[in-house]
Amino acid sequence: MPPLFAFFVAALTALPVWAVELVMVDQPGCVYCARWEAEIGPIYPKTSEGRFAPLRRVNIRDVQEDVDLKRRVVFTPTFLVVEDGAELIRLEGYPGMDFFWPLLDEILRETTDYIGETP
């Protein structure tokens, strides 16, 4: 195997492959997107939900090219639980952190093999 090819194979196999991800559909000027970013954004990757379904941000204009959607995204933010590139379920809007966490936990449990943190 040529050294350069071996390097690329090693580099690609070292990259994580996420079967499930949380896609945040946003757009410039979205007030609720900014609110989510301020309240949840910094801590999301550190949570069990964030480790199970890493966050990926996609502009509303690009989402149809990026994800196999069940229906068109109209509102921002919209949070899509995506597995292998296909939408499983979505949360539309951001009603605040007190509602976001329980809703996300519920939809992850219902649509994936997520079990959350044990007490």
N, CA, C and O atoms as CSV, one atom per row, in Angstrom:
chain,resi,resn,atom,element,x,y,z
A,1,MET,N,N,0.856,-1.172,0.000
A,1,MET,CA,C,0.000,0.000,0.000
A,1,MET,C,C,0.901,1.234,0.000
A,1,MET,O,O,1.783,1.341,0.853
A,2,PRO,N,N,0.705,2.162,-0.928
A,2,PRO,CA,C,1.514,3.382,-0.960
A,2,PRO,C,C,1.359,4.171,0.339
A,2,PRO,O,O,0.269,4.211,0.909
A,3,PRO,N,N,2.434,4.798,0.812
A,3,PRO,CA,C,2.394,5.513,2.091
A,3,PRO,C,C,1.324,6.602,2.165
A,3,PRO,O,O,0.666,6.753,3.194
A,4,LEU,N,N,1.146,7.356,1.090
A,4,LEU,CA,C,0.152,8.430,1.112
A,4,LEU,C,C,-1.258,7.864,1.247
A,4,LEU,O,O,-2.071,8.394,2.004
A,5,PHE,N,N,-1.549,6.797,0.519
A,5,PHE,CA,C,-2.857,6.150,0.603
A,5,PHE,C,C,-3.083,5.610,2.014
A,5,PHE,O,O,-4.169,5.763,2.572
A,6,ALA,N,N,-2.065,4.983,2.586
A,6,ALA,CA,C,-2.167,4.448,3.945
A,6,ALA,C,C,-2.455,5.565,4.943
A,6,ALA,O,O,-3.232,5.381,5.879
A,7,PHE,N,N,-1.830,6.717,4.743
A,7,PHE,CA,C,-2.073,7.861,5.620
A,7,PHE,C,C,-3.533,8.287,5.567
A,7,PHE,O,O,-4.148,8.510,6.609
A,8,PHE,N,N,-4.098,8.402,4.359
A,8,PHE,CA,C,-5.492,8.817,4.219
A,8,PHE,C,C,-6.450,7.789,4.802
A,8,PHE,O,O,-7.445,8.158,5.426
A,9,VAL,N,N,-6.170,6.525,4.611
A,9,VAL,CA,C,-7.019,5.476,5.187
A,9,VAL,C,C,-6.987,5.566,6.707
A,9,VAL,O,O,-8.030,5.488,7.356
A,10,ALA,N,N,-5.809,5.730,7.271
A,10,ALA,CA,C,-5.681,5.847,8.725
A,10,ALA,C,C,-6.400,7.085,9.239
A,10,ALA,O,O,-7.061,7.034,10.276
A,11,ALA,N,N,-6.275,8.188,8.524
A,11,ALA,CA,C,-6.932,9.430,8.946
A,11,ALA,C,C,-8.445,9.291,8.897
A,11,ALA,O,O,-9.138,9.742,9.809
A,12,LEU,N,N,-8.956,8.684,7.862
A,12,LEU,CA,C,-10.406,8.527,7.734
A,12,LEU,C,C,-10.971,7.570,8.766
A,12,LEU,O,O,-12.062,7.804,9.286
A,13,THR,N,N,-10.263,6.508,9.072
A,13,THR,CA,C,-10.773,5.563,10.060
A,13,THR,C,C,-10.692,6.137,11.467
A,13,THR,O,O,-11.381,5.652,12.364
A,14,ALA,N,N,-9.880,7.140,11.678
A,14,ALA,CA,C,-9.778,7.769,12.992
A,14,ALA,C,C,-10.907,8.760,13.242
A,14,ALA,O,O,-11.163,9.128,14.389
A,15,LEU,N,N,-11.585,9.194,12.183
A,15,LEU,CA,C,-12.672,10.152,12.347
A,15,LEU,C,C,-13.905,9.466,12.907
A,15,LEU,O,O,-14.222,8.349,12.501
A,16,PRO,N,N,-14.614,10.117,13.841
A,16,PRO,CA,C,-15.825,9.499,14.376
A,16,PRO,C,C,-16.929,9.484,13.324
A,16,PRO,O,O,-17.034,10.396,12.504
A,17,VAL,N,N,-17.738,8.450,13.359
A,17,VAL,CA,C,-18.895,8.347,12.478
A,17,VAL,C,C,-20.124,8.391,13.372
A,17,VAL,O,O,-20.319,7.524,14.224
A,18,TRP,N,N,-20.946,9.406,13.172
A,18,TRP,CA,C,-22.132,9.569,13.997
A,18,TRP,C,C,-23.337,9.030,13.244
A,18,TRP,O,O,-23.701,9.553,12.191
A,19,ALA,N,N,-23.948,8.003,13.770
A,19,ALA,CA,C,-25.147,7.468,13.142
A,19,ALA,C,C,-26.317,8.399,13.423
A,19,ALA,O,O,-27.168,8.606,12.558
A,20,VAL,N,N,-26.363,8.963,14.631
A,20,VAL,CA,C,-27.443,9.871,15.022
A,20,VAL,C,C,-26.830,11.236,15.300
A,20,VAL,O,O,-25.792,11.348,15.953
A,21,GLU,N,N,-27.488,12.267,14.793
A,21,GLU,CA,C,-27.040,13.628,15.083
A,21,GLU,C,C,-28.251,14.525,15.257
A,21,GLU,O,O,-29.346,14.214,14.788
A,22,LEU,N,N,-28.042,15.631,15.930
A,22,LEU,CA,C,-29.062,16.657,16.069
A,22,LEU,C,C,-28.675,17.784,15.123
A,22,LEU,O,O,-27.635,18.421,15.288
A,23,VAL,N,N,-29.515,18.018,14.143
A,23,VAL,CA,C,-29.259,19.080,13.175
A,23,VAL,C,C,-30.099,20.285,13.568
A,23,VAL,O,O,-31.327,20.210,13.618
A,24,MET,N,N,-29.429,21.391,13.846
A,24,MET,CA,C,-30.120,22.640,14.168
A,24,MET,C,C,-30.222,23.456,12.890
A,24,MET,O,O,-29.214,23.887,12.329
A,25,VAL,N,N,-31.450,23.663,12.441
A,25,VAL,CA,C,-31.683,24.471,11.245
A,25,VAL,C,C,-31.899,25.905,11.710
A,25,VAL,O,O,-32.804,26.177,12.499
A,26,ASP,N,N,-31.069,26.819,11.223
A,26,ASP,CA,C,-31.147,28.211,11.653
A,26,ASP,C,C,-31.050,29.138,10.455
A,26,ASP,O,O,-30.964,28.700,9.308
A,27,GLN,N,N,-31.066,30.423,10.751
A,27,GLN,CA,C,-30.884,31.440,9.712
A,27,GLN,C,C,-30.403,32.722,10.378
A,27,GLN,O,O,-30.657,32.935,11.564
A,28,PRO,N,N,-29.720,33.568,9.638
A,28,PRO,CA,C,-29.255,34.837,10.203
A,28,PRO,C,C,-30.435,35.652,10.732
A,28,PRO,O,O,-31.490,35.724,10.103
A,29,GLY,N,N,-30.235,36.263,11.895
A,29,GLY,CA,C,-31.261,37.109,12.489
A,29,GLY,C,C,-32.297,36.370,13.303
A,29,GLY,O,O,-33.232,36.991,13.809
A,30,CYS,N,N,-32.162,35.066,13.447
A,30,CYS,CA,C,-33.126,34.268,14.218
A,30,CYS,C,C,-32.885,34.500,15.714
A,30,CYS,O,O,-31.878,34.055,16.266
A,31,VAL,N,N,-33.813,35.194,16.352
A,31,VAL,CA,C,-33.681,35.545,17.769
A,31,VAL,C,C,-33.681,34.298,18.649
A,31,VAL,O,O,-32.894,34.200,19.591
A,32,TYR,N,N,-34.562,33.348,18.342
A,32,TYR,CA,C,-34.641,32.142,19.166
A,32,TYR,C,C,-33.446,31.221,18.945
A,32,TYR,O,O,-33.073,30.461,19.839
A,33,CYS,N,N,-32.850,31.285,17.769
A,33,CYS,CA,C,-31.604,30.548,17.527
A,33,CYS,C,C,-30.501,31.110,18.424
A,33,CYS,O,O,-29.742,30.358,19.035
A,34,ALA,N,N,-30.422,32.423,18.496
A,34,ALA,CA,C,-29.419,33.085,19.341
A,34,ALA,C,C,-29.666,32.770,20.812
A,34,ALA,O,O,-28.723,32.572,21.578
A,35,ARG,N,N,-30.924,32.726,21.199
A,35,ARG,CA,C,-31.260,32.394,22.592
A,35,ARG,C,C,-30.837,30.958,22.901
A,35,ARG,O,O,-30.247,30.695,23.949
A,36,TRP,N,N,-31.140,30.023,21.981
A,36,TRP,CA,C,-30.716,28.638,22.180
A,36,TRP,C,C,-29.195,28.570,22.284
A,36,TRP,O,O,-28.650,27.884,23.149
A,37,GLU,N,N,-28.527,29.281,21.401
A,37,GLU,CA,C,-27.067,29.280,21.386
A,37,GLU,C,C,-26.502,29.767,22.717
A,37,GLU,O,O,-25.524,29.212,23.219
A,38,ALA,N,N,-27.112,30.802,23.288
A,38,ALA,CA,C,-26.637,31.353,24.560
A,38,ALA,C,C,-26.936,30.418,25.733
A,38,ALA,O,O,-26.101,30.247,26.621
A,39,GLU,N,N,-28.120,29.819,25.736
A,39,GLU,CA,C,-28.548,29.010,26.884
A,39,GLU,C,C,-28.090,27.556,26.811
A,39,GLU,O,O,-27.749,26.968,27.837
A,40,ILE,N,N,-28.078,26.979,25.639
A,40,ILE,CA,C,-27.825,25.548,25.490
A,40,ILE,C,C,-26.511,25.259,24.763
A,40,ILE,O,O,-25.803,24.312,25.109
A,41,GLY,N,N,-26.190,26.067,23.767
A,41,GLY,CA,C,-25.034,25.810,22.907
A,41,GLY,C,C,-23.752,25.420,23.622
A,41,GLY,O,O,-23.142,24.414,23.258
A,42,PRO,N,N,-23.315,26.179,24.631
A,42,PRO,CA,C,-22.041,25.845,25.276
A,42,PRO,C,C,-22.052,24.519,26.039
A,42,PRO,O,O,-21.016,23.860,26.139
A,43,ILE,N,N,-23.204,24.119,26.576
A,43,ILE,CA,C,-23.231,22.898,27.387
A,43,ILE,C,C,-23.676,21.664,26.615
A,43,ILE,O,O,-23.438,20.540,27.058
A,44,TYR,N,N,-24.317,21.857,25.466
A,44,TYR,CA,C,-24.876,20.710,24.740
A,44,TYR,C,C,-23.855,19.599,24.486
A,44,TYR,O,O,-24.174,18.438,24.743
A,45,PRO,N,N,-22.651,19.888,23.998
A,45,PRO,CA,C,-21.701,18.797,23.715
A,45,PRO,C,C,-21.268,18.019,24.955
A,45,PRO,O,O,-20.773,16.898,24.839
A,46,LYS,N,N,-21.449,18.600,26.134
A,46,LYS,CA,C,-21.022,17.965,27.381
A,46,LYS,C,C,-22.101,17.074,27.988
A,46,LYS,O,O,-21.839,16.370,28.964
A,47,THR,N,N,-23.304,17.094,27.429
A,47,THR,CA,C,-24.427,16.335,27.977
A,47,THR,C,C,-24.497,14.944,27.354
A,47,THR,O,O,-23.869,14.679,26.329
A,48,SER,N,N,-25.275,14.055,27.990
A,48,SER,CA,C,-25.451,12.714,27.416
A,48,SER,C,C,-26.141,12.800,26.061
A,48,SER,O,O,-25.833,12.024,25.156
A,49,GLU,N,N,-27.074,13.740,25.916
A,49,GLU,CA,C,-27.741,13.940,24.629
A,49,GLU,C,C,-26.745,14.390,23.569
A,49,GLU,O,O,-26.762,13.903,22.438
A,50,GLY,N,N,-25.881,15.322,23.947
A,50,GLY,CA,C,-24.887,15.845,23.018
A,50,GLY,C,C,-23.844,14.823,22.612
A,50,GLY,O,O,-23.363,14.835,21.479
A,51,ARG,N,N,-23.495,13.940,23.532
A,51,ARG,CA,C,-22.547,12.877,23.189
A,51,ARG,C,C,-23.212,11.836,22.294
A,51,ARG,O,O,-22.569,11.278,21.404
A,52,PHE,N,N,-24.497,11.573,22.526
A,52,PHE,CA,C,-25.217,10.588,21.718
A,52,PHE,C,C,-25.551,11.131,20.330
A,52,PHE,O,O,-25.386,10.438,19.326
A,53,ALA,N,N,-26.024,12.381,20.285
A,53,ALA,CA,C,-26.446,13.010,19.022
A,53,ALA,C,C,-25.724,14.344,18.875
A,53,ALA,O,O,-26.290,15.387,19.204
A,54,PRO,N,N,-24.490,14.330,18.389
A,54,PRO,CA,C,-23.730,15.572,18.237
A,54,PRO,C,C,-24.476,16.589,17.374
A,54,PRO,O,O,-25.205,16.233,16.448
A,55,LEU,N,N,-24.273,17.852,17.704
A,55,LEU,CA,C,-24.960,18.943,17.019
A,55,LEU,C,C,-24.253,19.318,15.722
A,55,LEU,O,O,-23.026,19.383,15.648
A,56,ARG,N,N,-25.067,19.560,14.714
A,56,ARG,CA,C,-24.567,20.107,13.455
A,56,ARG,C,C,-25.534,21.204,13.042
A,56,ARG,O,O,-26.745,20.988,13.005
A,57,ARG,N,N,-25.003,22.377,12.733
A,57,ARG,CA,C,-25.840,23.512,12.324
A,57,ARG,C,C,-25.920,23.577,10.801
A,57,ARG,O,O,-24.923,23.401,10.101
A,58,VAL,N,N,-27.138,23.835,10.306
A,58,VAL,CA,C,-27.355,23.946,8.866
A,58,VAL,C,C,-28.268,25.138,8.622
A,58,VAL,O,O,-29.277,25.306,9.306
A,59,ASN,N,N,-27.915,25.958,7.653
A,59,ASN,CA,C,-28.760,27.086,7.277
A,59,ASN,C,C,-30.037,26.563,6.632
A,59,ASN,O,O,-30.015,25.562,5.916
A,60,ILE,N,N,-31.149,27.244,6.890
A,60,ILE,CA,C,-32.444,26.813,6.370
A,60,ILE,C,C,-32.438,26.687,4.846
A,60,ILE,O,O,-33.175,25.872,4.290
A,61,ARG,N,N,-31.622,27.478,4.176
A,61,ARG,CA,C,-31.559,27.418,2.706
A,61,ARG,C,C,-30.828,26.177,2.195
A,61,ARG,O,O,-30.995,25.785,1.040
A,62,ASP,N,N,-30.021,25.566,3.054
A,62,ASP,CA,C,-29.204,24.428,2.638
A,62,ASP,C,C,-29.696,23.083,3.152
A,62,ASP,O,O,-29.178,22.041,2.751
A,63,VAL,N,N,-30.686,23.092,4.031
A,63,VAL,CA,C,-31.054,21.856,4.721
A,63,VAL,C,C,-31.585,20.783,3.781
A,63,VAL,O,O,-31.324,19.601,4.002
A,64,GLN,N,N,-32.314,21.152,2.750
A,64,GLN,CA,C,-32.866,20.135,1.847
A,64,GLN,C,C,-31.778,19.405,1.069
A,64,GLN,O,O,-31.970,18.262,0.655
A,65,GLU,N,N,-30.646,20.055,0.870
A,65,GLU,CA,C,-29.522,19.412,0.187
A,65,GLU,C,C,-28.739,18.519,1.138
A,65,GLU,O,O,-27.997,17.637,0.704
A,66,ASP,N,N,-28.906,18.751,2.434
A,66,ASP,CA,C,-28.080,18.123,3.450
A,66,ASP,C,C,-28.748,16.947,4.151
A,66,ASP,O,O,-28.066,16.020,4.589
A,67,VAL,N,N,-30.079,16.975,4.262
A,67,VAL,CA,C,-30.818,15.987,5.042
A,67,VAL,C,C,-32.015,15.507,4.230
A,67,VAL,O,O,-32.661,16.290,3.534
A,68,ASP,N,N,-32.301,14.216,4.327
A,68,ASP,CA,C,-33.508,13.664,3.711
A,68,ASP,C,C,-34.675,13.982,4.652
A,68,ASP,O,O,-34.883,13.296,5.653
A,69,LEU,N,N,-35.432,15.032,4.315
A,69,LEU,CA,C,-36.488,15.552,5.187
A,69,LEU,C,C,-37.813,14.833,4.978
A,69,LEU,O,O,-38.122,14.365,3.882
A,70,LYS,N,N,-38.601,14.755,6.074
A,70,LYS,CA,C,-39.971,14.245,5.972
A,70,LYS,C,C,-40.890,15.298,5.365
A,70,LYS,O,O,-41.821,14.980,4.626
A,71,ARG,N,N,-40.611,16.552,5.690
A,71,ARG,CA,C,-41.334,17.680,5.120
A,71,ARG,C,C,-40.442,18.907,5.194
A,71,ARG,O,O,-39.435,18.910,5.903
A,72,ARG,N,N,-40.810,19.942,4.467
A,72,ARG,CA,C,-40.001,21.157,4.387
A,72,ARG,C,C,-39.880,21.831,5.756
A,72,ARG,O,O,-40.832,21.836,6.536
A,73,VAL,N,N,-38.720,22.391,6.041
A,73,VAL,CA,C,-38.505,23.169,7.262
A,73,VAL,C,C,-38.957,24.592,6.990
A,73,VAL,O,O,-38.539,25.215,6.014
A,74,VAL,N,N,-39.832,25.108,7.880
A,74,VAL,CA,C,-40.401,26.443,7.710
A,74,VAL,C,C,-39.923,27.395,8.800
A,74,VAL,O,O,-39.701,28.577,8.536
A,75,PHE,N,N,-39.765,26.891,10.018
A,75,PHE,CA,C,-39.439,27.720,11.180
A,75,PHE,C,C,-38.002,27.496,11.621
A,75,PHE,O,O,-37.439,26.415,11.447
A,76,THR,N,N,-37.416,28.557,12.203
A,76,THR,CA,C,-36.111,28.406,12.843
A,76,THR,C,C,-36.213,28.919,14.270
A,76,THR,O,O,-36.895,29.910,14.532
A,77,PRO,N,N,-35.540,28.251,15.183
A,77,PRO,CA,C,-34.791,27.036,14.931
A,77,PRO,C,C,-35.721,25.823,14.806
A,77,PRO,O,O,-36.787,25.766,15.419
A,78,THR,N,N,-35.293,24.882,14.014
A,78,THR,CA,C,-35.900,23.555,13.976
A,78,THR,C,C,-34.777,22.580,14.259
A,78,THR,O,O,-33.696,22.667,13.675
A,79,PHE,N,N,-35.046,21.651,15.161
A,79,PHE,CA,C,-34.058,20.649,15.550
A,79,PHE,C,C,-34.487,19.312,14.972
A,79,PHE,O,O,-35.557,18.798,15.296
A,80,LEU,N,N,-33.648,18.756,14.116
A,80,LEU,CA,C,-33.945,17.489,13.457
A,80,LEU,C,C,-33.095,16.389,14.072
A,80,LEU,O,O,-31.871,16.511,14.137
A,81,VAL,N,N,-33.731,15.326,14.520
A,81,VAL,CA,C,-32.982,14.138,14.907
A,81,VAL,C,C,-32.789,13.353,13.615
A,81,VAL,O,O,-33.751,12.911,12.987
A,82,VAL,N,N,-31.528,13.191,13.235
A,82,VAL,CA,C,-31.181,12.601,11.942
A,82,VAL,C,C,-30.354,11.345,12.182
A,82,VAL,O,O,-29.413,11.339,12.976
A,83,GLU,N,N,-30.723,10.296,11.484
A,83,GLU,CA,C,-29.935,9.064,11.539
A,83,GLU,C,C,-29.552,8.682,10.120
A,83,GLU,O,O,-30.408,8.539,9.247
A,84,ASP,N,N,-28.266,8.520,9.907
A,84,ASP,CA,C,-27.738,8.165,8.585
A,84,ASP,C,C,-28.281,9.069,7.486
A,84,ASP,O,O,-28.603,8.603,6.393
A,85,GLY,N,N,-28.381,10.370,7.782
A,85,GLY,CA,C,-28.776,11.360,6.791
A,85,GLY,C,C,-30.265,11.568,6.614
A,85,GLY,O,O,-30.674,12.423,5.828
A,86,ALA,N,N,-31.097,10.799,7.335
A,86,ALA,CA,C,-32.549,10.910,7.180
A,86,ALA,C,C,-33.199,11.406,8.474
A,86,ALA,O,O,-32.848,10.961,9.566
A,87,GLU,N,N,-34.139,12.321,8.336
A,87,GLU,CA,C,-34.872,12.849,9.491
A,87,GLU,C,C,-35.724,11.755,10.125
A,87,GLU,O,O,-36.456,11.040,9.441
A,88,LEU,N,N,-35.612,11.642,11.456
A,88,LEU,CA,C,-36.469,10.737,12.214
A,88,LEU,C,C,-37.651,11.490,12.807
A,88,LEU,O,O,-38.796,11.044,12.731
A,89,ILE,N,N,-37.348,12.640,13.399
A,89,ILE,CA,C,-38.356,13.442,14.094
A,89,ILE,C,C,-37.789,14.844,14.257
A,89,ILE,O,O,-36.586,15.051,14.094
A,90,ARG,N,N,-38.644,15.806,14.576
A,90,ARG,CA,C,-38.171,17.185,14.722
A,90,ARG,C,C,-38.836,17.889,15.891
A,90,ARG,O,O,-39.927,17.528,16.332
A,91,LEU,N,N,-38.134,18.914,16.378
A,91,LEU,CA,C,-38.661,19.895,17.332
A,91,LEU,C,C,-38.646,21.228,16.607
A,91,LEU,O,O,-37.607,21.648,16.097
A,92,GLU,N,N,-39.779,21.891,16.558
A,92,GLU,CA,C,-39.843,23.193,15.892
A,92,GLU,C,C,-39.908,24.288,16.944
A,92,GLU,O,O,-40.750,24.255,17.842
A,93,GLY,N,N,-39.017,25.248,16.823
A,93,GLY,CA,C,-38.979,26.366,17.756
A,93,GLY,C,C,-38.127,26.063,18.973
A,93,GLY,O,O,-37.618,24.955,19.142
A,94,TYR,N,N,-37.986,27.061,19.805
A,94,TYR,CA,C,-37.242,26.925,21.056
A,94,TYR,C,C,-38.009,27.645,22.152
A,94,TYR,O,O,-37.931,28.869,22.260
A,95,PRO,N,N,-38.761,26.892,22.979
A,95,PRO,CA,C,-39.567,27.505,24.032
A,95,PRO,C,C,-38.806,27.793,25.327
A,95,PRO,O,O,-39.399,28.262,26.298
A,96,GLY,N,N,-37.513,27.520,25.352
A,96,GLY,CA,C,-36.711,27.740,26.549
A,96,GLY,C,C,-36.101,26.436,27.033
A,96,GLY,O,O,-36.549,25.348,26.671
A,97,MET,N,N,-35.069,26.567,27.859
A,97,MET,CA,C,-34.326,25.385,28.277
A,97,MET,C,C,-35.139,24.434,29.142
A,97,MET,O,O,-34.882,23.230,29.126
A,98,ASP,N,N,-36.115,24.939,29.901
A,98,ASP,CA,C,-36.929,24.061,30.746
A,98,ASP,C,C,-37.784,23.105,29.923
A,98,ASP,O,O,-38.144,22.032,30.406
A,99,PHE,N,N,-38.109,23.471,28.704
A,99,PHE,CA,C,-38.888,22.606,27.825
A,99,PHE,C,C,-37.992,21.813,26.875
A,99,PHE,O,O,-38.303,20.674,26.525
A,100,PHE,N,N,-36.891,22.412,26.465
A,100,PHE,CA,C,-36.026,21.784,25.469
A,100,PHE,C,C,-35.484,20.438,25.933
A,100,PHE,O,O,-35.592,19.447,25.211
A,101,TRP,N,N,-34.899,20.390,27.138
A,101,TRP,CA,C,-34.253,19.161,27.600
A,101,TRP,C,C,-35.219,17.991,27.717
A,101,TRP,O,O,-34.916,16.913,27.205
A,102,PRO,N,N,-36.386,18.155,28.377
A,102,PRO,CA,C,-37.303,17.006,28.457
A,102,PRO,C,C,-37.831,16.567,27.091
A,102,PRO,O,O,-37.993,15.372,26.842
A,103,LEU,N,N,-38.100,17.532,26.205
A,103,LEU,CA,C,-38.582,17.172,24.868
A,103,LEU,C,C,-37.513,16.417,24.083
A,103,LEU,O,O,-37.805,15.412,23.435
A,104,LEU,N,N,-36.279,16.902,24.143
A,104,LEU,CA,C,-35.200,16.231,23.430
A,104,LEU,C,C,-34.992,14.823,23.980
A,104,LEU,O,O,-34.841,13.871,23.214
A,105,ASP,N,N,-34.984,14.690,25.297
A,105,ASP,CA,C,-34.832,13.379,25.924
A,105,ASP,C,C,-35.930,12.426,25.443
A,105,ASP,O,O,-35.658,11.278,25.090
A,106,GLU,N,N,-37.154,12.908,25.433
A,106,GLU,CA,C,-38.293,12.081,25.023
A,106,GLU,C,C,-38.178,11.627,23.566
A,106,GLU,O,O,-38.370,10.448,23.269
A,107,ILE,N,N,-37.868,12.546,22.666
A,107,ILE,CA,C,-37.827,12.145,21.254
A,107,ILE,C,C,-36.621,11.260,20.945
A,107,ILE,O,O,-36.699,10.387,20.081
A,108,LEU,N,N,-35.513,11.479,21.640
A,108,LEU,CA,C,-34.366,10.591,21.436
A,108,LEU,C,C,-34.690,9.180,21.905
A,108,LEU,O,O,-34.338,8.206,21.240
A,109,ARG,N,N,-35.362,9.065,23.049
A,109,ARG,CA,C,-35.740,7.743,23.567
A,109,ARG,C,C,-36.744,7.045,22.653
A,109,ARG,O,O,-36.670,5.833,22.449
A,110,GLU,N,N,-37.684,7.817,22.102
A,110,GLU,CA,C,-38.739,7.234,21.267
A,110,GLU,C,C,-38.244,6.795,19.891
A,110,GLU,O,O,-38.773,5.840,19.323
A,111,THR,N,N,-37.239,7.478,19.351
A,111,THR,CA,C,-36.874,7.230,17.952
A,111,THR,C,C,-35.500,6.596,17.749
A,111,THR,O,O,-35.149,6.225,16.629
A,112,THR,N,N,-34.719,6.468,18.824
A,112,THR,CA,C,-33.367,5.910,18.698
A,112,THR,C,C,-33.130,4.930,19.842
A,112,THR,O,O,-34.044,4.633,20.612
A,113,ASP,N,N,-31.915,4.434,19.949
A,113,ASP,CA,C,-31.576,3.543,21.064
A,113,ASP,C,C,-30.959,4.308,22.242
A,113,ASP,O,O,-30.262,3.722,23.071
A,114,TYR,N,N,-31.216,5.599,22.308
A,114,TYR,CA,C,-30.729,6.449,23.407
A,114,TYR,C,C,-31.368,6.010,24.722
A,114,TYR,O,O,-32.584,5.833,24.798
A,115,ILE,N,N,-30.554,5.838,25.748
A,115,ILE,CA,C,-31.089,5.476,27.061
A,115,ILE,C,C,-30.845,6.559,28.102
A,115,ILE,O,O,-31.360,6.466,29.216
A,116,GLY,N,N,-30.085,7.565,27.769
A,116,GLY,CA,C,-29.841,8.664,28.697
A,116,GLY,C,C,-28.911,8.264,29.819
A,116,GLY,O,O,-28.328,7.180,29.826
A,117,GLU,N,N,-28.794,9.170,30.759
A,117,GLU,CA,C,-27.951,8.895,31.916
A,117,GLU,C,C,-28.753,8.136,32.951
A,117,GLU,O,O,-29.946,8.380,33.133
A,118,THR,N,N,-28.093,7.218,33.622
A,118,THR,CA,C,-28.763,6.483,34.688
A,118,THR,C,C,-28.643,7.271,35.979
A,118,THR,O,O,-27.600,7.869,36.244
A,119,PRO,N,N,-29.698,7.280,36.786
A,119,PRO,CA,C,-29.661,8.052,38.047
A,119,PRO,C,C,-28.669,7.501,39.035
A,119,PRO,O,O,-28.526,8.041,40.132
